[in-house]
Amino acid sequence: MFMRAPFQILAIPYRLKPVLQYCVFHRSDSGQCQFVAGGGEDDEKPIEAAAREFYEETSVKAIDIMPLTSMAYLPANVIAKKHRDLWPPDTIVIPEYAFGFACDSEITLSSEHTGLEWMTYEDAIARLTWDSNKTALYELNCRLLRRMT
Protein backbone atom coordinates (compact mmCIF):
# COMPACT_ATOMS: atom_id res chain seq x y z
CA MET A 1 0.00 0.00 0.00
CA PHE A 2 1.29 3.44 -0.96
CA MET A 3 1.30 6.14 1.72
CA ARG A 4 1.51 9.22 -0.48
CA ALA A 5 -1.31 10.26 -2.76
CA PRO A 6 -0.11 11.00 -6.31
CA PHE A 7 -0.98 14.71 -6.34
CA GLN A 8 0.55 17.98 -5.21
CA ILE A 9 -1.02 21.05 -3.67
CA LEU A 10 -0.11 24.70 -3.92
CA ALA A 11 -1.16 26.99 -1.05
CA ILE A 12 -1.03 30.76 -1.53
CA PRO A 13 -1.21 32.85 1.64
CA TYR A 14 -2.62 36.35 1.26
CA ARG A 15 -3.49 39.29 3.47
CA LEU A 16 -5.66 42.30 2.73
CA LYS A 17 -4.06 44.86 5.05
CA PRO A 18 -2.36 47.23 4.74
CA VAL A 19 -2.77 46.38 1.03
CA LEU A 20 -3.42 43.12 -0.82
CA GLN A 21 -0.22 41.07 -0.51
CA TYR A 22 0.94 37.51 -1.08
CA CYS A 23 3.56 35.57 0.85
CA VAL A 24 6.35 34.12 -1.31
CA PHE A 25 8.68 31.56 0.25
CA HIS A 26 12.37 30.86 -0.46
CA ARG A 27 13.08 27.12 -0.66
CA SER A 28 15.98 25.91 1.46
CA ASP A 29 16.92 23.09 -0.92
CA SER A 30 16.93 25.03 -4.20
CA GLY A 31 16.66 28.74 -3.39
CA GLN A 32 13.64 28.98 -5.66
CA CYS A 33 10.74 31.29 -4.88
CA GLN A 34 7.36 29.65 -4.65
CA PHE A 35 4.26 29.24 -2.52
CA VAL A 36 3.70 26.44 -0.01
CA ALA A 37 3.69 23.12 -1.86
CA GLY A 38 3.42 19.51 -0.86
CA GLY A 39 1.71 16.21 -1.42
CA GLY A 40 -1.28 14.33 -0.16
CA GLU A 41 -0.98 11.61 2.43
CA ASP A 42 -2.99 8.39 2.52
CA ASP A 43 -6.63 9.14 1.67
CA GLU A 44 -6.46 12.94 2.04
CA LYS A 45 -8.44 15.10 -0.32
CA PRO A 46 -6.46 17.96 -1.92
CA ILE A 47 -8.09 20.62 0.30
CA GLU A 48 -7.17 18.60 3.42
CA ALA A 49 -3.60 18.21 2.21
CA ALA A 50 -3.40 21.94 1.50
CA ALA A 51 -4.53 22.86 5.03
CA ARG A 52 -2.09 20.35 6.57
CA GLU A 53 0.87 21.41 4.41
CA PHE A 54 0.14 25.08 5.12
CA TYR A 55 0.22 24.38 8.86
CA GLU A 56 3.35 22.22 8.64
CA GLU A 57 5.30 24.84 6.69
CA THR A 58 4.02 28.00 8.42
CA SER A 59 2.60 26.99 11.84
CA VAL A 60 -0.60 28.81 10.86
CA LYS A 61 -4.04 27.19 10.75
CA ALA A 62 -5.62 27.94 7.39
CA ILE A 63 -8.73 30.13 7.37
CA ASP A 64 -10.92 31.26 4.51
CA ILE A 65 -9.68 28.49 2.21
CA MET A 66 -10.41 29.36 -1.42
CA PRO A 67 -10.14 26.46 -3.88
CA LEU A 68 -8.89 27.74 -7.22
CA THR A 69 -9.74 26.50 -10.69
CA SER A 70 -6.05 26.74 -11.65
CA MET A 71 -4.48 23.36 -11.96
CA ALA A 72 -1.25 22.10 -13.42
CA TYR A 73 0.20 18.71 -14.21
CA LEU A 74 3.75 18.13 -13.07
CA PRO A 75 6.24 15.54 -14.25
CA ALA A 76 6.68 13.12 -11.37
CA ASN A 77 10.47 13.47 -11.58
CA VAL A 78 10.35 17.07 -10.25
CA ILE A 79 9.17 15.67 -6.91
CA ALA A 80 11.75 14.40 -4.42
CA LYS A 81 12.60 10.73 -4.90
CA LYS A 82 11.72 9.91 -1.28
CA HIS A 83 8.12 10.92 -2.09
CA ARG A 84 8.00 9.40 -5.57
CA ASP A 85 8.97 6.03 -4.10
CA LEU A 86 5.65 6.04 -2.21
CA TRP A 87 3.58 6.28 -5.41
CA PRO A 88 2.56 3.51 -7.76
CA PRO A 89 5.52 2.79 -10.06
CA ASP A 90 3.64 3.82 -13.22
CA THR A 91 3.08 7.40 -11.98
CA ILE A 92 4.47 9.70 -14.68
CA VAL A 93 2.62 13.01 -14.14
CA ILE A 94 0.61 14.24 -11.17
CA PRO A 95 -1.99 16.98 -10.77
CA GLU A 96 -1.25 20.08 -8.69
CA TYR A 97 -4.32 21.66 -7.06
CA ALA A 98 -4.17 25.30 -5.96
CA PHE A 99 -5.75 27.10 -3.00
CA GLY A 100 -5.68 30.58 -1.52
CA PHE A 101 -5.55 31.13 2.24
CA ALA A 102 -6.25 34.25 4.26
CA CYS A 103 -3.31 34.72 6.64
CA ASP A 104 -3.18 37.48 9.20
CA SER A 105 -1.06 35.48 11.66
CA GLU A 106 2.68 35.53 12.20
CA ILE A 107 4.35 32.82 10.11
CA THR A 108 6.99 30.54 11.59
CA LEU A 109 8.96 28.84 8.84
CA SER A 110 9.69 25.14 8.69
CA SER A 111 13.10 23.88 7.63
CA GLU A 112 11.82 23.72 4.04
CA HIS A 113 12.25 27.49 3.70
CA THR A 114 15.00 29.98 4.44
CA GLY A 115 12.82 33.06 4.23
CA LEU A 116 9.59 34.66 3.15
CA GLU A 117 8.46 37.98 1.76
CA TRP A 118 5.05 39.60 1.68
CA MET A 119 4.68 41.37 -1.64
CA THR A 120 2.23 42.85 -4.08
CA TYR A 121 0.89 40.86 -7.01
CA GLU A 122 3.30 42.55 -9.44
CA ASP A 123 6.34 41.85 -7.28
CA ALA A 124 5.28 38.26 -6.58
CA ILE A 125 4.69 37.46 -10.27
CA ALA A 126 8.18 38.76 -11.06
CA ARG A 127 9.80 36.71 -8.28
CA LEU A 128 8.06 33.31 -8.63
CA THR A 129 9.99 30.49 -10.28
CA TRP A 130 7.19 28.18 -11.48
CA ASP A 131 4.56 28.95 -14.13
CA SER A 132 1.94 27.00 -12.15
CA ASN A 133 2.50 29.37 -9.20
CA LYS A 134 2.12 32.39 -11.48
CA THR A 135 -1.11 31.09 -13.03
CA ALA A 136 -2.66 30.28 -9.64
CA LEU A 137 -1.59 33.69 -8.30
CA TYR A 138 -3.21 35.42 -11.28
CA GLU A 139 -6.50 33.64 -10.60
CA LEU A 140 -6.40 34.33 -6.86
CA ASN A 141 -5.56 37.99 -7.41
CA CYS A 142 -8.51 38.38 -9.84
CA ARG A 143 -10.90 36.66 -7.42
CA LEU A 144 -9.77 38.74 -4.44
CA LEU A 145 -10.00 42.02 -6.37
CA ARG A 146 -13.56 41.15 -7.44
CA ARG A 147 -14.46 40.23 -3.85
CA MET A 148 -13.10 43.58 -2.62
CA THR A 149 -15.20 45.70 -5.01
N, C-alpha and C positions, 0 to 999 in steps of 0.2 A: 504494500500500500504506500502511495506517495503522500508526503506530508506537506507539500507546497503546491498550491493551486497554480495552474499555468496561466496566470495573468499578472499584470502589473497595475499599480494605481499611481496617480499623480495627484497630489494634494497642494492646493494653492492657498496659502493664508493671505487674508486681506484685512485692512482696517480702513474705516471711513474718516477718522479724525487724526490729525488736523485736516488732512486731505486724503483722497482715495490713494492708498498705497498697497503694494504687494511685497511680500517677504521672499527674497531670493537667497538661497543657501549656497555656500561654497563647499564642495565635496572634499573630504579629507584624503580620499584615495586617488583622485584625478585632478583636483583643483577646478573642475568644471562648475559652472553656475547653473543651478536648476532649482526646481521646487522639491518638496518632499516626495520621495518615490519609494516604492517597495512592492512586495508581492503578497498574495493571499496565502493563508495558512489553512490547511485541512478543508473544511466545508464553508469557509467564510464567503460571504457575498462581497463584491467589490466595495460597496459603501462601508461595510464593517471593517474590511482591511484598511480602507483609507482612514477611518477614525482611529484604528489601532496604530497604524504607522505614524500618523500625525502625532499621537501621544508619545510613542516611543522615541521619535526624533526631536520633539520640542518640549515635552513634559506639559503640554496644554491639552485639555479635553476639548474636542471639536464641538463648536456650536454653529447653528445656522448652516448646516451642511447643504451645499447646492450641487446636486449632480449636474454635470455638463454633458452636452451632446458630443463634444469633441472626443474623438477616440483615435488612437493610432495603433498600428500593428508593428511590433518590434521583432527584429531577428533574435531568436533565443540566445545566440552567442554574445549579445551585448550584456547579458545578465551574468553575474558572477557564477563560476562553475559550481561552487558549493550549493547554490540554489538550483541550478540546472539539473544537477544530479538527483534532485528530488522530484523531477517531472518524469512523465512517461518518456521513454527513449526516442519516440518519433516526434517529439515536440520541436517544430522548426521556427514558427513565429507565434507570438503571444499578443493578446490584446492589452492595451493600456487604457484604463478608464480614468477620467479626470473629474475632480471635485474642487469646489471652492469652499473655504472655511473662513468665517468671521473669526478674528483673533485680536482681542484687546488685552490679552494677558502677556506677561513677561515670558519670553521664550528662553528655555534652557536647552542648549544644544547637546545632542548625543555625540558619540565619538565619530559618527559618520560625517560630521561637518566641522570645518575649522572656523566658520564665521557665517554671518547673515547680514543682510542689508534690507531695510525698508526703502522702497523706491516707487516712483511714479510709474505708470504704464510705459511711457516712452523710454525711461531709463532701464526698466526691467526687460523690455523687448530687445534693447540693444545689448544687454549683458547675458541673456540666456544662451546656453549652448545648443540645446535640442529644439528642433522644429516642432515636435509635439508639445513642448512646453509653451512655445510661442503661440501656437494655434489655440491651445486651451486658455492661455492668458487673454488672447483677443476675445474669445467668446465670453469669458468671465467679466472682462472689462465692459463689454457691450451690455451684458445683462445687468451689471451693477449700475451703470450710468442710466439705463432705462428705469430701474427701480428707484433711483434717486430723484427722477423728474416727475 
